[in-house]
């Protein structure tokens, strides 16, 4: 049994302001569509998690600090939106197998509109957290790169400005 908080209906077991990525979270974002398999959602979460982690600005890059590094919430939101895009594509492809013939046209239109909206939101979420144009540098020296925290040090300048 849920309760009403203004216009917001909260169901039992739901948590406000939760950033956890769960099958139920993805289903709720997609309005609980018929035919969405839990295994599909879990696989896409796993795939997108590693992809987003690779693209995320890290605190050990020059110019990235704790104040401008992406928060965990931003990263998880990007993953959720990308998983929703993936799930909508699956739903569009499987409409004939799950939805009765009379409802297929309506479902197809709805899923395609949702897909366009989620694609735009996912793109915005990714641009918020990713490093642009591969311009990040690690500040720690390794065998294959020089160390430094200023542009002159990182470019190998003969006249560093320390």
N, C-alpha and C positions, 0 to 999 in steps of 0.2 A: 504494500500500500504506500503510495507516494504522498507527498504533501505539497502544497502550493506556496511559493515564495514570490509574491507579486505575480508576474506572468510566467515565471519559470517553474516548471513542474519537475520535481526531483523524485526519482524512483528509488526504492529501497536498494541499497548496495552501491548506488552511484556516489561519487565523491566530487564535490565542487573543486575546481582549480587543480585537478589531478593532471600530472603530465605523463603518467605511465602509459606505455603503448601496450594495449591489450586487444584481443580479438573483439571484445565487446565495445571498446572505444572506436575501433574502425567501423564496426557494424552500426553504431550509433551515428557516426559522422555520415554514413551512407543511408540513413533512415531505415536500417534493418532490412536490406533487400532479401528477397527469396532466392535461395540457391547459392548463397555465398558460403563456401566451405571453410571451416576453421583452419584446416591444413594449408589452404591457399593463402590465407592471411598471414599465418605464421611464417611461411616460406618467404613471402614478400617482405615481411618485417626484417627477417634475417638478411636478405639480399640488400635491401635499402639501408640497413644499419651500417653495413661495412662500406657501402658506396658513399654515404653521407659523411662517415667518419674520415674517409680519405680526403674529402673536399673541404673539410672544416678548417678554418684558420686556427692555428695552435698558438699557445702562449710562448713557445720557444722561438717563434719567428720574429724577425726584426720588425718593430712597429706595432706588434700586437701585445697589448697589456691586458691585465685582468679586467679593465674597464671597457675595452673594445673587443675582447674575445667573445665569441658567441656563447650564450648561456646554454645550460643543459635543456632548458625549456625550448629555446629557439631550435636546437638540434632535433629534439624529439618532435616538435611541430613539423619540421621539414620531413622527417621520416613518416609521420602520420599522413601528411598530404600526399607524398609520393606513393605510399601504400594504397591510399584511396584511389589514386589515378590507375594504378595497376589493377586493383580489384574491379573498378568500373570497366576497364577494358575486358577483363575476364567475363564480367556479367553481360556485356554487350555481345560477346562472342557466344555465350551459352544461353541466351534468351530462349531460343526455340526448344531447348531441352528442359527448361524449368518453368516457363510461363505459358499458361494456356493460350492457344492461338488468338482468341478474341482480345487478349490483353497485350499481345506482343508489340503492337504499334505504339501504344501509350508508354510501355516500359522502355522501348527503344528510344523514343523521343526524350523521356525523362533522364535516362542514363547518359545520353549524349550531351544534354544540357549540363548535367552534373559534371561530366568529364571535362567539358570546356572550362567550367568554373574552377574545378580542382586543379587542372593543369596550370592555369594562371596563378592560383594561390601557391602551388608547389614551386613554380619558377621564382616567385617573389621570396618565398621562404629560403630557397637555396641561395639566391643572390645575397641574402642577408648574412649567411654564415660562411660562404665559400671565399677562398682567396682568389682575387681577380687576376687573370692572365698569368698565373704561375710566377708571381713576383715575390713570393715568400722565400726567406733565407733562414737557415738554422744558425743560431748564434754560437753553436758548439763546433769546435774543430774536429774533423774526421780525416781519415787517410785521403779522401777524395775531394775535400773542400777546405778552404781557409776559414779561420774563425774571425769574428769581429762583430761589432754592433753598430758601426757607422757605415755609410755608403762607401767611403774611401777605403776602409779596411776590407769590405766585402768585394770591391771591384779589383783589389790587388794593386792599388795605387802605390807608387814609389814614394809618395810624400803623404803618409797618413796624417790625419788632422786630430790626433789624440790630445 
